[in-house]
Amino acid sequence: MKKYLILLVFMLVLVACGGEVSDEEMATSRSSETAVTVEPETIELDLVSHFESRNVEGAFLLYDLNENQHQGYNFPRHSEPYLPASTFKIFNSLVGLETDAVADEEEIIPWDGEERFYDAWNQDHSMRSAISVSAVWFYQELARRIGAEQMQDLVTQAEYGNQNIGGNIDTFWLDGDLRITMIEQIDFLRRLQADELSFSKRSIAIVKDITILDKTEIYTLRGKTGSAVRFEPQIGWFVGYLEKGGNVYFFATNIEKSDANGALGSVSQEITKDVLVKLDLLPE
């Protein structure tokens, strides 16, 4: 309705001024009409129990693409910037592929032999296997191969978070200056899903494939956890999107807790799945 009112007002102004509406002016009007951005409808959800039962503070945000609708809990937190932690592996994968830091998602990078606290990390990995177990060392090596200049250029082009990769090239998303909000996480994922990022279709297709967590005849769920453990309070993330029934639902869950022992990413994922079940988007 809003777009027709804009067009009607434009025509009435021209008529009142004694002018005729030319084809060019009509085209300009339609162009202006298309440029109008309609703010998403906002619905607040009661999700207190999902966070309190796990003894964490946090927020949840869902964007329904077809309805242009936000559903969420603790809205003030949605615009607060946080370290992306391992959710940055989605973007890091795109950059690694685009810059030929690895040939593809199956190229093996040999393990450096350093024992780390997750047994699944202590082996050779490809991008596909590394993202599935969130192997930090693999993505640190990927970032070193990419280099600060190429990384900064592509972070800037994609307008990822605050676009600041200050700190070490292999830790800036863990303890450096990079920050991203929940709203920005969802915007990045929306552009990824729609192939609107400045990366090749090949790179985007590969990253979409390796981030699939669950796929059935009814839906496809993609996502990535993240835990920022080098500061207090520690931060946990789960971000991704659900394709189901001709629609796409983008989500971001962000939580915090002191002395969490690095497990907040998985807690964020548990909360998200519980909420998606509550909203009848996932089966129990």
ROTI-356567 format. One line per field, with one value per residue (C-alpha): residue in one letter; z, x, y. Coordinates in steps of 0.2 Angstrom, whole numbers, plus 2048, in hexadecimal, padded with zeros to 3 digits. Each point is the difference from the previous one (the first is absolute). Example, Ala and Ser with C-alpha at 12.3 -4.5 7.8 and 13.67 -1.06 7.14 Angstrom:
2
code	[a | s]
w	[827 | 7FD]
u	[83E | 806]
v	[7EA | 811]
END
This chain:
284
code	[m | k | k | y | l | i | l | l | v | f | m | l | v | l | v | a | c | g | g | e | v | s | d | e | e | m | a | t | s | r | s | s | e | t | a | v | t | v | e | p | e | t | i | e | l | d | l | v | s | h | f | e | s | r | n | v | e | g | a | f | l | l | y | d | l | n | e | n | q | h | q | g | y | n | f | p | r | h | s | e | p | y | l | p | a | s | t | f | k | i | f | n | s | l | v | g | l | e | t | d | a | v | a | d | e | e | e | i | i | p | w | d | g | e | e | r | f | y | d | a | w | n | q | d | h | s | m | r | s | a | i | s | v | s | a | v | w | f | y | q | e | l | a | r | r | i | g | a | e | q | m | q | d | l | v | t | q | a | e | y | g | n | q | n | i | g | g | n | i | d | t | f | w | l | d | g | d | l | r | i | t | m | i | e | q | i | d | f | l | r | r | l | q | a | d | e | l | s | f | s | k | r | s | i | a | i | v | k | d | i | t | i | l | d | k | t | e | i | y | t | l | r | g | k | t | g | s | a | v | r | f | e | p | q | i | g | w | f | v | g | y | l | e | k | g | g | n | v | y | f | f | a | t | n | i | e | k | s | d | a | n | g | a | l | g | s | v | s | q | e | i | t | k | d | v | l | v | k | l | d | l | l | p | e]
w	[800 | 804 | 7EF | 7F7 | 80C | 7FB | 7EE | 802 | 809 | 7F2 | 7F3 | 809 | 803 | 7ED | 7FB | 80D | 7F8 | 7EF | 7FA | 7F7 | 806 | 7F3 | 7FF | 806 | 810 | 803 | 7FF | 80C | 80C | 7FF | 803 | 80F | 806 | 7FE | 80B | 80E | 80E | 80B | 812 | 806 | 80B | 812 | 80B | 812 | 806 | 812 | 801 | 812 | 805 | 7F2 | 806 | 813 | 800 | 7F9 | 80C | 7F2 | 7FA | 7EE | 7F2 | 7F1 | 7EF | 7F1 | 7EF | 7F6 | 7EE | 7F7 | 80E | 802 | 813 | 80F | 80F | 80F | 812 | 809 | 7F2 | 807 | 7FF | 7ED | 7FC | 80C | 7F8 | 805 | 7FA | 7F3 | 806 | 7F5 | 7F7 | 7F6 | 7F9 | 7F3 | 7FA | 801 | 7F5 | 7F3 | 800 | 800 | 7F1 | 7F7 | 802 | 7FC | 812 | 7FD | 7F0 | 806 | 80F | 7FF | 800 | 80F | 80B | 80B | 813 | 808 | 80D | 80F | 80C | 803 | 80C | 7F3 | 7FA | 7F0 | 7FC | 801 | 7EF | 7EE | 7FA | 7F0 | 801 | 800 | 80F | 809 | 800 | 806 | 810 | 800 | 7FF | 805 | 7FA | 7EE | 7FE | 808 | 7F3 | 7F3 | 806 | 800 | 7EE | 7FB | 808 | 808 | 7F0 | 7F7 | 810 | 803 | 7EE | 800 | 812 | 7FA | 7EF | 809 | 80E | 80D | 812 | 804 | 7F2 | 80D | 7FF | 80C | 80A | 7FA | 7EF | 808 | 80F | 7FC | 800 | 811 | 80A | 7F4 | 7FB | 7F5 | 806 | 7F9 | 806 | 7FF | 7F3 | 7F6 | 801 | 7F9 | 7F2 | 7FB | 800 | 7F6 | 7F3 | 7FF | 7FE | 7F2 | 7F7 | 803 | 807 | 7F5 | 7FF | 7F1 | 7FF | 802 | 811 | 806 | 7FB | 809 | 810 | 7FF | 7FE | 80F | 80C | 7FE | 811 | 7FC | 7F0 | 7FD | 7F3 | 80A | 805 | 7FF | 80F | 7FF | 80E | 80A | 813 | 808 | 811 | 805 | 80F | 802 | 809 | 80E | 7FF | 7F3 | 7F0 | 7F7 | 7EE | 7F5 | 7EF | 7F0 | 7F6 | 7FD | 7EF | 801 | 7F6 | 7F3 | 80E | 809 | 812 | 806 | 812 | 80D | 812 | 80B | 812 | 80E | 810 | 80C | 802 | 7F2 | 7FC | 7ED | 7FE | 7FC | 7ED | 802 | 80D | 7F4 | 7F3 | 80D | 804 | 7ED | 7FC | 80F | 7FA | 7EE | 806 | 80B | 7F0 | 7F7 | 7F3 | 806 | 806 | 812]
u	[800 | 80E | 808 | 7EF | 7FE | 812 | 7FC | 7EF | 807 | 80E | 7F2 | 7F5 | 80F | 804 | 7ED | 7FF | 80F | 7F8 | 80C | 7FD | 807 | 80D | 806 | 811 | 7F8 | 7F5 | 810 | 809 | 7F1 | 800 | 813 | 7FE | 7F1 | 80B | 80E | 7F4 | 806 | 7F2 | 805 | 7FD | 7F2 | 806 | 7F8 | 807 | 801 | 800 | 80F | 806 | 7FF | 80C | 80E | 7FD | 7FF | 812 | 805 | 806 | 7FB | 7FD | 7F5 | 7F7 | 7FC | 7F7 | 7FD | 7F2 | 804 | 7EF | 7F7 | 80E | 7FE | 80B | 7FC | 80B | 804 | 80A | 800 | 80D | 80D | 7FE | 809 | 80F | 810 | 80A | 80F | 7FA | 80B | 7FE | 7F0 | 80E | 804 | 7F2 | 808 | 812 | 7FB | 7F9 | 810 | 80C | 7F7 | 7FF | 813 | 805 | 807 | 7F9 | 7FB | 7EF | 7F7 | 809 | 812 | 809 | 80B | 80B | 7FF | 80E | 802 | 7FB | 7F5 | 7F0 | 7F2 | 7F4 | 805 | 7F7 | 80B | 810 | 801 | 802 | 7F0 | 7F8 | 7F5 | 7F0 | 806 | 808 | 7F0 | 7F6 | 80A | 805 | 813 | 807 | 812 | 7FA | 7F8 | 80F | 80B | 7F3 | 800 | 813 | 800 | 7F3 | 80A | 7FA | 7FF | 7F5 | 7F6 | 7FD | 7FB | 7F3 | 7F9 | 7FE | 7F7 | 7F4 | 7FD | 803 | 7FC | 80B | 80C | 80F | 80C | 80C | 80B | 809 | 7FB | 7FD | 7F6 | 7F7 | 7EF | 804 | 808 | 803 | 7F6 | 7F3 | 7EE | 7EF | 7EE | 7F2 | 7F7 | 810 | 802 | 7EF | 803 | 810 | 7F7 | 7F2 | 80C | 809 | 7F0 | 7FB | 811 | 802 | 812 | 80E | 807 | 7FF | 7F1 | 80C | 807 | 7EE | 7F9 | 80E | 7FE | 7ED | 804 | 80C | 7F5 | 7F2 | 7FC | 7F0 | 7F7 | 7EF | 7F3 | 7F7 | 80E | 812 | 809 | 811 | 809 | 810 | 804 | 80D | 807 | 80A | 80A | 80E | 7F6 | 7F4 | 7F1 | 803 | 7F4 | 7F7 | 7F9 | 7F5 | 7FC | 7F9 | 7F0 | 7F2 | 7F9 | 7EE | 7F0 | 806 | 806 | 810 | 802 | 810 | 805 | 80D | 801 | 80D | 803 | 80C | 806 | 80F | 80B | 7F7 | 80F | 7FE | 7F0 | 7F4 | 800 | 7F7 | 7F5 | 7FB | 7FC | 7F5 | 7F6 | 7FE | 7F9 | 7F4 | 7F9 | 7FF | 7F6 | 7F5 | 7FC | 7FC | 80E | 809 | 7F9 | 803]
v	[800 | 80C | 7FF | 804 | 810 | 806 | 7FE | 809 | 80E | 802 | 801 | 80C | 80C | 800 | 803 | 80E | 808 | 7FF | 7F3 | 7EF | 7F0 | 7FA | 7EE | 806 | 808 | 7F0 | 7F5 | 80C | 7FF | 7ED | 7FF | 80B | 7F5 | 7F1 | 808 | 802 | 7F4 | 7FA | 7FD | 7EE | 7FD | 7FC | 7F3 | 7FD | 7EE | 7FA | 7F6 | 803 | 7EE | 7FB | 80A | 800 | 7ED | 7FF | 80E | 80C | 811 | 803 | 804 | 7F8 | 807 | 7F8 | 808 | 7F9 | 805 | 7FE | 809 | 80D | 7FD | 800 | 7F5 | 801 | 801 | 80D | 80D | 80C | 7F3 | 7FD | 810 | 7FD | 7FC | 7F0 | 7F6 | 7F4 | 7F2 | 7F0 | 807 | 809 | 7EF | 803 | 810 | 7F9 | 7F1 | 80C | 80A | 7F0 | 7F9 | 811 | 804 | 7EE | 7FE | 7EE | 7F9 | 7F9 | 7FA | 7EF | 806 | 7F9 | 80B | 7F6 | 801 | 809 | 7F2 | 80C | 7F7 | 80A | 7FE | 7F9 | 7EF | 802 | 80F | 7F6 | 7F9 | 805 | 80A | 806 | 80F | 7F5 | 7F6 | 80F | 80A | 7F1 | 7FF | 812 | 7FD | 811 | 7FC | 7FC | 811 | 809 | 7F8 | 805 | 812 | 800 | 7FA | 80D | 80E | 811 | 80A | 7F4 | 7FC | 813 | 803 | 7F3 | 803 | 812 | 7FC | 7F4 | 80D | 7F2 | 807 | 80F | 7FB | 802 | 7F1 | 809 | 7F3 | 7F1 | 7F9 | 7EF | 805 | 811 | 7F7 | 7F8 | 80E | 80E | 810 | 7F7 | 802 | 7FC | 802 | 7F3 | 80B | 800 | 7EE | 7FD | 80D | 7F7 | 7EF | 808 | 806 | 7F0 | 7F6 | 80C | 7FF | 813 | 800 | 805 | 7EE | 7F4 | 7F4 | 7F2 | 806 | 804 | 7EF | 7F7 | 809 | 7FD | 7EE | 7FE | 809 | 7F4 | 7F9 | 7F6 | 7FD | 7F7 | 800 | 80E | 80B | 805 | 807 | 809 | 808 | 803 | 801 | 80B | 803 | 80F | 7FA | 80C | 80D | 801 | 7FE | 7F2 | 802 | 7F2 | 801 | 7F5 | 808 | 7F9 | 7FE | 7F3 | 7FD | 7F9 | 800 | 80D | 80C | 804 | 804 | 808 | 7FF | 805 | 7FC | 809 | 7FB | 805 | 7F8 | 802 | 7F0 | 7F7 | 7F5 | 803 | 7F6 | 80E | 7FD | 7F0 | 807 | 80E | 7F2 | 7F6 | 810 | 804 | 7EF | 800 | 811 | 7FA | 7F1 | 80C | 80A | 7F0 | 803 | 7F0 | 7EF | 7FB]
END
